[in-house]
Amino acid sequence: MKTKILFMGAGAIGRGYLPWTLDASKHEFVFIDSNPGIVEHLNTHGGYTTYRVNADEYQQMRVEVSAAFTPADFKLEDHLDAVACFFSVGPRNVSKAAQILAGSAIPLIMCENEPETVAVAKRVVGHDAVYFAVPDVITSNTAPAHLLAQDPLAITTENGVLYVEACPAVIHGDMALLSREELLRIQWTPKLYLHNTPHCIAAYLGALMGATYVHEAMMHPRAAQLVEGAMTEMLQALKLLWDIPHDFLEWYAEKELARFRCQLLFDPVARVAREPLRKLELHGRLIGAAQMCLTLGVLPQYLLKGIVGAVLFEDVNDPDHHIGLMHEAMDTASFNRYVLGLRPGEPLDLMLREKIAAITTELREIAKD
């Protein structure tokens, strides 16, 4: 008899990537998602198609779904037999999503790009069987038009590796179990600074250029140069700060740049750039990365341009679309202090005050090329 796995979130990671890592002959899949259209399609059609990039072609897999629910329709008492629940709802949504499982003992696997979501989920569900995971992969939340014509829920993903904090959940599939210390030091740190940081910078440049997908932004020589520059700054900092083999870091950086250029992934700019305020958090992938560079004597010239790119991001459908209004309504010193959380007079604050106008002009010019 198959055991049940829940997926909290039927987006890029939950729908596109995770089924490739799990043994469907031993598990049945149940999805929980806030999008009623996705839920209805999954229930009506009993599944969907996911495509994995392998070299220069797609591998195709039909994913059978035993049931799908919106959070309002999901009844926990009917699913207490689940052996695990994979979370991929976005860090801001973890607390609300975890409430759906509050009071159960179902182990949670957090594919949320933020280690802190483990503690958040533990508080909400009321148990400690919550584990961090690092999907070393780029997964789109859509697919090219010719695949969507065959299946509106088609989705494309890389052939990545799922690293999971060692846990007692009985999950059959292809994943690497690591101690929490190994996971955070060897996998999460490179991913945060060598993947997440330049990836979102590519997306912000793409947004300014009017690009739909990240690979389109990387086709622009000046945009690619900025992304590569940010990658070089992160490499310099990581080599100085972390006890991680330098050849591994260099390999990881080259791998990431190739990923960003992959023309089969169709990775949407809007997906990668979303929630710029979260990406501008003090200890995150942009501000935190620049601060780390400064403390190590690495001048974050390209990271500074990424920060300005995030501030300039405009998307009326994004939950942080008000960032533009705040930036326009405030002088740079006030914006740095009250929105970005920088201390007045600290180096990054002074650099932004001095350079933001020139960088804005430079980025706008790149967008016109």
Rosetta blueprint (number, residue, H / E / L):
1 M L
2 K L
3 T E
4 K E
5 I E
6 L E
7 F E
8 M E
9 G L
10 A L
11 G L
12 A H
13 I H
14 G H
15 R H
16 G H
17 Y H
18 L H
19 P H
20 W H
21 T H
22 L E
23 D L
24 A L
25 S L
26 K L
27 H E
28 E E
29 F E
30 V E
31 F E
32 I E
33 D L
34 S L
35 N L
36 P H
37 G H
38 I H
39 V H
40 E H
41 H H
42 L H
43 N H
44 T H
45 H H
46 G L
47 G E
48 Y E
49 T E
50 T E
51 Y E
52 R E
53 V E
54 N E
55 A L
56 D L
57 E E
58 Y E
59 Q E
60 Q E
61 M E
62 R E
63 V E
64 E E
65 V L
66 S L
67 A E
68 A E
69 F E
70 T L
71 P L
72 A L
73 D L
74 F L
75 K L
76 L H
77 E H
78 D H
79 H L
80 L L
81 D L
82 A L
83 V L
84 A E
85 C E
86 F E
87 F E
88 S L
89 V L
90 G L
91 P H
92 R H
93 N H
94 V H
95 S H
96 K H
97 A H
98 A H
99 Q H
100 I H
101 L H
102 A L
103 G L
104 S L
105 A L
106 I L
107 P L
108 L E
109 I E
110 M E
111 C L
112 E L
113 N L
114 E L
115 P L
116 E H
117 T H
118 V H
119 A H
120 V H
121 A H
122 K H
123 R H
124 V H
125 V H
126 G L
127 H L
128 D L
129 A L
130 V E
131 Y E
132 F E
133 A E
134 V E
135 P E
136 D E
137 V L
138 I L
139 T E
140 S L
141 N L
142 T L
143 A L
144 P L
145 A H
146 H H
147 L H
148 L H
149 A L
150 Q L
151 D L
152 P L
153 L L
154 A L
155 I E
156 T E
157 T E
158 E L
159 N L
160 G L
161 V E
162 L E
163 Y E
164 V E
165 E E
166 A L
167 C L
168 P L
169 A L
170 V L
171 I L
172 H L
173 G E
174 D L
175 M L
176 A E
177 L E
178 L E
179 S L
180 R H
181 E H
182 E H
183 L H
184 L H
185 R H
186 I H
187 Q H
188 W H
189 T H
190 P H
191 K H
192 L H
193 Y H
194 L H
195 H H
196 N H
197 T H
198 P H
199 H H
200 C H
201 I H
202 A H
203 A H
204 Y H
205 L H
206 G H
207 A H
208 L H
209 M H
210 G L
211 A L
212 T L
213 Y E
214 V H
215 H H
216 E H
217 A H
218 M H
219 M L
220 H L
221 P H
222 R H
223 A H
224 A H
225 Q H
226 L H
227 V H
228 E H
229 G H
230 A H
231 M H
232 T H
233 E H
234 M H
235 L H
236 Q H
237 A H
238 L H
239 K H
240 L H
241 L H
242 W L
243 D L
244 I L
245 P L
246 H H
247 D H
248 F H
249 L H
250 E H
251 W H
252 Y H
253 A H
254 E H
255 K H
256 E H
257 L H
258 A H
259 R H
260 F H
261 R H
262 C L
263 Q L
264 L L
265 L L
266 F L
267 D L
268 P E
269 V H
270 A H
271 R H
272 V H
273 A H
274 R L
275 E L
276 P H
277 L H
278 R H
279 K H
280 L L
281 E L
282 L L
283 H L
284 G L
285 R L
286 L L
287 I H
288 G H
289 A H
290 A H
291 Q H
292 M H
293 C H
294 L H
295 T H
296 L L
297 G L
298 V L
299 L L
300 P L
301 Q H
302 Y H
303 L H
304 L H
305 K H
306 G H
307 I H
308 V H
309 G H
310 A H
311 V H
312 L L
313 F L
314 E L
315 D L
316 V L
317 N L
318 D L
319 P L
320 D L
321 H L
322 H L
323 I H
324 G H
325 L H
326 M H
327 H H
328 E H
329 A H
330 M L
331 D L
332 T H
333 A H
334 S H
335 F H
336 N H
337 R H
338 Y H
339 V L
340 L L
341 G L
342 L L
343 R L
344 P L
345 G L
346 E L
347 P H
348 L H
349 D H
350 L H
351 M H
352 L H
353 R H
354 E H
355 K H
356 I H
357 A H
358 A H
359 I H
360 T H
361 T H
362 E H
363 L H
364 R H
365 E H
366 I H
367 A H
368 K H
369 D L
